[in-house]
């Protein structure tokens, strides 16, 4: 399933993440997923939220650099080798993964978020 992912670029300094999350709370936006990657000076916060356009606009109004990107969210069984099966299928079709993150919160399912240059092909392969 395709989703709009919110990417927020922010300074890597104390309290900055809390400011972003505060803006979301103030605007009644629910976070579904969060991934934070950092360098020494800046970080990229990637979020799946229930109201992506509202979140982007609210963060921009608060002075943050934010943009929306399409990603694919894949639900797989939470079992040994499930991710490997997905990656093998993508590799067979020469799909390069720009980035991904995943989470399993129970013993039955896991969710994988993938960003590639060819989202249509990914969805076709996964079906």
N, C-alpha and C positions, 0 to 999 in steps of 0.2 A: 504494500500500500504506500502510495506517495503521501508525503507530508511536507508542510512548510517548516523549515528549521530556521530559528532565529539565531543569528551570529552577532555577538556583541564584542567589539574590540575595546579593551580597557587597559589602563595603566596597571602594572603589577605593583600595587601598593596596598598597604593595610586598609581594610574597610571598603575597598572598591567593590568587591563582590556583594557585600551586604547592601551597598547603595543600589545596585542593579536589582537585587531581590526585593528590596524595599519598594522600588518603583512598580514592580510586578504586583506586589501585595496591595499597594495603594490603588491599583487599577483593576483589582479583582481578577487577576490572571493566574490560572493554575498551571504549575509546571508539571509536565509529564516525564521529562528526561532532562538531564544536565550533564555536560561534559566540559571540563576546563583544561585547556592546554596553555602552557606559559613559556615565555622566554625570560631573560633577565629583566627586561623593561616592560613588556606588554604581554597580555594574555588574550586568548580567544575563547569566549564562553559560547558554547553551542547548546541551544535549548529547544525542546519541543514543548509547546504551550497550547492551551486550549483556544486562545484568541491571538494568532500570530500577527495579524495586521495591527490590532490594537496595541499589542506589546511593542512592536517596532516603533509605532508613532509615539507612544508614551516614553520610551527610552530616548528617542531622538529629541523629544521636547525637554527631557531632563539633561541633555548635553552629551549623550552617549552616541557613539558610532554604531549603528545597528543595520543589518540587512537580512532579507529573507532568501533562502536557498531551498530548492527542492531536494529532498532525500527520499530514499526508499526504506521503509521499515518492514522487516521480515520477521515473522514469528516462526520459531523452530522448536522442536522438542528439546527439553533440558536433559540432554543425554550426551555421553561421551561420543565425539565424532560429528555432532550435528553441524557445527560451524565448518568443520573440514569438508563436509558434503557440499555445503553452499559454495565455499571457496573453490573447490574442484570444478564445479559447474561453471563458475565465472571464469576461471583460468582456461578451461577448455575453449571458451568463446573469446579469449584474449581481452577480457575486461580488466582494466586497471582500476584499482580502488584508490580514490584520493584520500579518504579517511573513513573510519568506521568506529563505532562504539557499541557495546552490548551490555545487557543486564538480564540476569535470571533472579527472580525473587521467590520462586517456589520450585517444587520438584517436577512440575509438568512442562512449563513453557519458558522460553527465553525470547528476547527481542533483540534484533540486530538492526542498527541504523547504518546505512551505507550511502556514501556519496561517490558517484562515478561521473564520467563525461557522457555516458550513454544510458540514461535512466530507463528509456523505453526497452532497450535490449536486456537490461537487468531484470525488469519485470517479466519480460517474455521468457527468459531462462528460468526464473524462479517458479513460474506457473507450471 
